[in-house]
């Protein structure tokens, strides 16, 4: 019997030590984890003392065994209570914080001084051990601290997995019930069975930790894989609670790590943090330091696998079994049945699609270098565009110079010939020279007018608003109102031509077909684009016909890599919306 009992105590102590090793190696480096390790250490001392008691032959050996065991007995309740406070982040008064420790210390001092008062053990020898009044007060206080700790944890787990609750409650009441059986003598035993209960409770807590992520054990090597990444990674469970994050996650986002590990960052805190940043597009934000941060959101989705005739292929069964095992270890709570298989997949979603109640991963990337290169590329493109415009202007100016010079030179030549013919009284030649000069003048004026008009369009409208304002001023039949939003500058000047020509064609169509009484034009300057809206209050139309004018606008905007929309209805006027990237 003693041999069997010793084996049982050794198995319990082994289970406790294994659970301690798992938490120490894989658990989160938090104060509550270390406090739980202390609690488990008290149980290990208790089990060790029971083995020593079985082997004790003298009163001295027995006393030493009881001193070792009573250290664990006196402090196991208070250490569990402190663990519950740390795990839940509950704040308490100084008295409430130090009272359990003081009680445990006093109880152990009573054990050490028992031979002077015999109030803890009335009789103590190898043949007989009889408990005194302070032994029972220690049992009562231990029950109190253990039950209080369980209640605190249970209330904190209201949103967590119900099975984890059940395991934690069982881990508390199993040793309490066994201790009551031993102390009250309900079942006569010559040995203390309470450590066996604590060993079982340790297994329950370890199961709740591994399967239901009670104390956030890292089953996979997250630290090894993700800690060295430059990208920030934050993993949240279905309750929105942060279960893992690397240092980059806090370095990139303006989030504050609390000294109290329980006051963790939640998924909604990350979303609130993003609302304080300047939004560049759907997934890119700009922070106060000028960094461009891309936020990628991965959320788990449930997928039901179809079952044909209630059977699966071997490959499907193998895949589902593997997924079920993995999801069980990770605590996703996916149950696989024989009729409909549930599979959880991580899917990239937009921030606007985020929903509570699902596992979610935030990945934060610093895109500052990319955007810096992008801006440099854009500036280079704008510079190249300006150089091209300048080159074209120089070409046109040269053409004007050449045309005017050639025409005037030839006219001067004809005039001299005509004057000579007048002196010679050769009137027929005079008429011929004058006719040639007239024809040359007409051709030269036409060529010169074309060159000057082209140069004027290119050179006069250094700013987008200059051309738009001039177009509006040219219309005399109906009022044209121009609204400018944002600030025009030279960085938009290379878009003057396409916006000018598009606006001119839109005004022409309005004057021809709309029977409008007013035209409104809005020019909106944004960081990366220019938007032009032209609308009238005319009769509108049912269908937009792609005539030469509208087709020309669409092709012109498309060539500038922009977009254009035509919106109209009978009696609702006509609206043209153009957006061109810078």
Buried (B, 14 or more C-beta within 10 A) or exposed (E): EEEEBBEBBBEBBEBBBEBBEBBEEBBBEBBBBBBBBBBBBBBBBBBBBBBBBBEBEEEEBBBBBBBBBBBBBBBBBBBBBBBBBBBBBBEEEEEEEEBBBEBBBBBBEBBEEBEEEBBBBBEBEBEEBEBBEBBEBBBEBBBBBBBBBBEBBBEBBEEBBEEBBBBBBBBBBBBBEBBBBBBEEEEEEEBBBBBBBBBBBBBBBBBBBBBBBBBBBBBEEBBEEBEEBEBBBBBBBBBBBBBBBBEBBBEBBEBEEEEEBBEBBBBEBBBEBBEEBEEBEEBBBBBEEEBBBBBBBBBBEEEEBEBEEEEBEEEBEEBBEEBBEBBBBBBBBBEBEEEEBBBBEEEEBEBEEBEEEBBBBBBBBBBBEEBEEEEEEBEEEBEEEBEEBEEEBEEBBEBBEEBBEEBEEBBEBBEEBBEEBEEEEBEEBBEBBBEBBEEBBEEBEEBBEBBBEBBEBBEEBEBBBBBBBEBBEEBEEBEBEBEBEEEBEEBBBBBBBBBBBBBBBBBEBBBEBBEBEBBBBBBBBEEEBBBBBBBBBBBBBEEBEEEEBBEBBBEBBEEBEBBBEBBBEEEBBBBBBBBBEB
